[in-house]
Amino acid sequence: MPKLKTRKAAAKRFRATGSGKIVRRKAFKNHLLEHKTSNKKRNLSKMVVVHEGDMDNVLGMLPYLL
């Protein structure tokens, strides 16, 4: 069998936790930050677990992640 290729764009955006969950960064933290409150920016900095509906797509792009 040939090796499966990893989608490099997805590899930069997702990582696995020790317990096997996949985490991602939140959106809306790149620019236009002046009008956002400190509390909102702090919450956007946190990592969040990928939704189970998107899990199959992410695992398809990252065959060797888990």
Secondary structure, 3 states (H helix, E strand, C coil): CCCCCCCHHHHCCEEECCCCCEEEECCCCCCCCCCCCHHHHHHHCCEEECCCCCHHHHHHHCCCCC
